[in-house]
């Protein structure tokens, strides 16, 4: 399992265009930064657990992402 999703991963998961996938990542990064202000983000990527939590309504097990 990946730690971060990039635009190609988002495209594959959502079947959206490349442009829309970038917009999705950008919006999710902004939301992520609001929720976790002390976190460092990477441009063009979103933590996989956060993407799945928001976009897929998946509950994330704490053990899976706490490294």
VOBA-1610 file (N, C-alpha, C; in pm, whole numbers, padded with zeros to 5 digits, always signed):
BEGIN
Unk+00084-00117+00000Unk+00000+00000+00000Unk+00089+00125+00000Unk+00052+00223-00078Unk+00128+00347-00089Unk+00101+00439+00029Unk+00201+00519+00064Unk+00183+00619+00169Unk+00118+00745+00113Unk+00151+00779-00012Unk+00099+00899-00077Unk+00044+00864-00214Unk-00061+00935-00254Unk-00114+00922-00389Unk-00073+01045-00469Unk-00033+01022-00594Unk-00003+01133-00684Unk-00116+01145-00785Unk-00100+01231-00883Unk-00207+01258-00978Unk-00246+01133-01057Unk-00150+01050-01092Unk-00181+00928-01168Unk-00262+00830-01084Unk-00231+00821-00955Unk-00308+00734-00867Unk-00452+00784-00854Unk-00467+00914-00836Unk-00601+00973-00824Unk-00679+00952-00953Unk-00613+00969-01066Unk-00679+00945-01197Unk-00730+00803-01207Unk-00645+00709-01168Unk-00682+00568-01177Unk-00799+00534-01084Unk-00796+00588-00964Unk-00901+00558-00865Unk-01034+00624-00903Unk-01028+00750-00944Unk-01151+00826-00968Unk-01199+00822-01113Unk-01110+00782-01204Unk-01139+00784-01349Unk-01163+00927-01398Unk-01102+01024-01329Unk-01116+01165-01365Unk-01003+01203-01462Unk-01017+01318-01523Unk-00912+01369-01611Unk-00791+01410-01526Unk-00679+01432-01594Unk-00558+01473-01523Unk-00579+01609-01455Unk-00642+01701-01527Unk-00669+01834-01472Unk-00757+01826-01348Unk-00863+01749-01353Unk-00952+01735-01238Unk-00880+01665-01123Unk-00796+01570-01153Unk-00720+01499-01049Unk-00628+01595-00974Unk-00564+01688-01047Unk-00481+01789-00982Unk-00566+01878-00892Unk-00686+01914-00937Unk-00775+01996-00856Unk-00817+01924-00729Unk-00845+01795-00741Unk-00883+01714-00625Unk-00769+01713-00523Unk-00648+01687-00570Unk-00532+01684-00481Unk-00513+01820-00414Unk-00524+01926-00491Unk-00506+02061-00438Unk-00608+02091-00328Unk-00734+02059-00353Unk-00839+02085-00253Unk-00819+01999-00129Unk-00784+01873-00149Unk-00761+01785-00034Unk-00640+01830+00048Unk-00535+01877-00020Unk-00417+01926+00053Unk-00454+02048+00137Unk-00535+02138+00082Unk-00577+02256+00158Unk-00659+02215+00281Unk-00750+02121+00262Unk-00831+02071+00372Unk-00744+02001+00477Unk-00648+01921+00428Unk-00555+01850+00516Unk-00475+01950+00600Unk-00426+02057+00536Unk-00348+02157+00607Unk-00432+02230+00712Unk-00560+02250+00684Unk-00649+02311+00783Unk-00669+02220+00904Unk-00684+02090+00879Unk-00707+01994+00987Unk-00580+01961+01064Unk-00467+01960+00994Unk-00339+01923+01054Unk-00236+02032+01024Unk-00247+02149+01088Unk-00163+02263+01053Unk-00013+02243+01076Unk+00026+02155+01163Unk+00169+02131+01189Unk+00232+02031+01093Unk+00152+01973+01006Unk+00203+01874+00912Unk+00272+01940+00793Unk+00365+01867+00737Unk+00433+01910+00615Unk+00367+01838+00498Unk+00331+01912+00395Unk+00268+01850+00278Unk+00364+01852+00160Unk+00338+01765+00066Unk+00419+01754-00055Unk+00333+01795-00173Unk+00381+01890-00250Unk+00305+01940-00365Unk+00278+01826-00464Unk+00152+01815-00507Unk+00114+01715-00605Unk+00089+01577-00546Unk+00089+01568-00414Unk+00062+01439-00348Unk-00028+01461-00228Unk-00099+01355-00193Unk-00187+01357-00077Unk-00167+01227-00001Unk-00164+01230+00132Unk-00152+01104+00206Unk-00266+01009+00166Unk-00229+00886+00138Unk-00328+00788+00091Unk-00439+00769+00194Unk-00404+00763+00322Unk-00507+00742+00424Unk-00608+00856+00426Unk-00560+00980+00402Unk-00650+01095+00404Unk-00741+01096+00281Unk-00683+01064+00165Unk-00763+01054+00043Unk-00875+00951+00062Unk-00838+00835+00115Unk-00938+00729+00133Unk-01042+00767+00237Unk-01000+00837+00341Unk-01093+00881+00445Unk-01196+00978+00386Unk-01151+01076+00310Unk-01239+01180+00258Unk-01317+01133+00134Unk-01248+01077+00039Unk-01309+01045-00090Unk-01383+00912-00091Unk-01341+00819-00008Unk-01399+00685-00012Unk-01473+00649+00116Unk-01478+00743+00210Unk-01545+00720+00339Unk-01495+00595+00409Unk-01364+00570+00398Unk-01305+00454+00464Unk-01253+00494+00600Unk-01278+00409+00697Unk-01219+00428+00829Unk-01077+00372+00824Unk-00985+00445+00877Unk-00845+00405+00874Unk-00809+00347+01009Unk-00750+00227+01005Unk-00703+00165+01130Unk-00575+00236+01171Unk-00566+00270+01297Unk-00453+00346+01348Unk-00321+00274+01323Unk-00318+00141+01336Unk-00194+00063+01318Unk-00140+00075+01175Unk-00229+00085+01079Unk-00188+00085+00939Unk-00105+00207+00901Unk-00133+00323+00961Unk-00068+00447+00915Unk+00020+00512+01019Unk+00034+00454+01135Unk+00121+00516+01235Unk+00258+00450+01231Unk+00346+00515+01159Unk+00482+00462+01147Unk+00579+00552+01216
//
